[in-house]
Amino acid sequence: MVLYNVFKQAALKLKMFSELVMFSHTLFSLPFAIISMVWAAGGWPSGHVMLWGLIALIGARNGANAFNRLADRTFDRLNPRTAHRHLPQHLLAEKEVVLFVIINYAIFIVASGMLNLLCLLLSPVAIALISSYSYTKRFTFLSHLYLGFVIASAPIGAWFAVTGNIAFTPFVIGTVVMLWIAGFDIIYGTQDIEFDRRHGLWSIPSFFGLENALRIAKGLHFIMVMLLLFLYLWRDLGWIYLVGIGIATLLLMTEHKIIKPANRRMMKVASYNLNQVISMVILLCTLLDYFYL
C-alpha cells in the first residue's frame, strides 16, 4: 500500500509538471526539427543524433515553459483566464518548479554536448534566448515574434546537431516557424486585450487593437506559406510536399475564420489544435515526398 501511494503521488506530480509545461505543445516545434534533421542528413540521421537531439529539444522546451510560468506567476494569478494554473493554485511549489527548470536545462546542456561541439558551445546562448522571452511582454509588442524566434531555434539547432555547420536552409525553416508561431500567438493574445492594457503588458492585440492584430496575424501566415513554397523551389521538392502545403494553407484559413476571442474553446481550437494538425501534415507530406518520390 505504501509503495502504491508513492507511485500514485509520483504519477500525479509528473502529470502536473506535464500540464505546467504543456508537453503536448511539443508538436509545434518537433515536426520542423525532424524535417530539418532529415534534410541535413540526406535521409534519416543516426540513432545517436535522433536520440540526443530529441532529448535536447524536450529539455530546452520544458525548462523554458516552466521558467515562463515562474516569470508570469504574478500576472497569472490576476488574470481570470490563467488563475487556474498550477502556481496560482499552489498545486506546485515555486521551489519545485525552479528545480524542474534547472534539471531540464542541465539535461539540455548534456544532450547538446553529446551531439557536437557547436551545439555545446551554443547551448548557454540558447538558454538565455528561450528564458528571456518571458520578460519581453513587459516592454515590447514584438513579444509574439520573439516567441516565434526562440521556438525557431528547434529546427536550426536540429540542423546543427546533424552537421555541426551553419547553412541557409535551416534559417528559412526557422523563419517559417517564427512567423507561424507569432501569428497564432497573436490570435491567442486577443483574449487578453483588456487585461494587458490594464496591467501595462505589451502585445500586438493590446497595442493595435483586435482587427489590426488579426490582419497582422494573417500577414505573417501569408509570408510563412510563401516561404514554404520557396523551400519547394529551393530544395527541388515534389508534388506530395505541395499537397501538404495546400492542406496546411486551408487549415490556416479555417483557423482565421473561426476566431472568436470571447469563446475560449474556439480560441483553443484556432490557436492550438489546428496548428498541431498543421505541423503534422507538413511533416508527413514532407517525409513522404522526400523518401518516396
PyMOL commands that set and color helices and strands:
alter all, ss='L'
color gray80, all
select helices_A, chain A and resi 2-20+23-28+30-41+47-71+73-78+94-115+117-136+143-151+153-163+169-198+204-208+210-234+239-257+264-292
alter helices_A, ss='H'
color red, helices_A
deselect
rebuild
show_as cartoon
